[in-house]
């Protein structure tokens, strides 16, 4: 299970010579096994926060500790190792490789990690079974429904058994019923101890999380956990 600690995290972009403060001295602690929704308007810093948490982007200041390890001091290769083995990503647009089958897309993280072929085959077969995709193993993404593509994406995100799952608008391209199904899959993983952080514009989806963060102008303006403590 992944514990996340951010201290003084700042991220500044320069657009047309003007600084844009995407994250402003942000402090945040998320306990291992928590289920957190990150919400807020476009441009509030949600996606930048997710990219920093996923080691896809580096902060300009501050410290990020993941599982009691300061990952901001790691080399790019070391960060890539952490990213591939401890963090799973689920995106709105699925990010599947079009030319690969469902089974090959799921296996991709293990191929990149050098997992032996026999182990890959066994784990992919189990994942296909677990996610109701056994009869779609050989199908390309273009031959799958939106819900099936997102299930393939979740299977791929979890095949390395990560401690942290980051989901960026995971239901954004799905109808409500399919979106509910996808969220139940993610919540099932959280129930087994995986830390789940979901970015969403959807208030109904956000309300499913046990903790909600509201972001604005690169800062956390409301934390339901802090509010609950203050009211006791």
Secondary structure, 3 states (H helix, E strand, C coil): CCCEEEEEEEEEEEECCEEEEEEEEEEEEECCCCEEEEECCCCCCHHHHHHHHCCCCCCCEEEEEECCEEHHHCCHHHHHHHHHHHEEEEECCCCCCCCCEHHHHHHHHHHHHCCCHHHHHHHHHHHHHHCCCHHHCCCEHHHCCHHHHHHHHHHHHHCCCCCEEEEECCCCCCCHHHHHHHHHHHHHHHHCCCEEEEECCCHHHHCCCCEEEEEECCEEEEEHHHHHHHHC
